[in-house]
Amino acid sequence: MPFINIKVLKGTLSEEKKKEMISRVTEVVAEIEARPIPKEKLQTTYLVCY
């Protein structure tokens, strides 16, 4: 179960962009981690975006 910590400069990303980043990074990590198991069967991935 990976733990991802992304730090960006304050005020550089809107809440919408943060949500998109979290979604896309989580998707990629789940896809890579899942090989050869389908990602739907994986446990939780944690992502923190400041």
Secondary structure, DSSP 4 states (H G I P E B T S, - for coil): --EEEE---TTSS-HHHHHHHHHHHHHHHHHHHHTTS-GGG----EEEE-
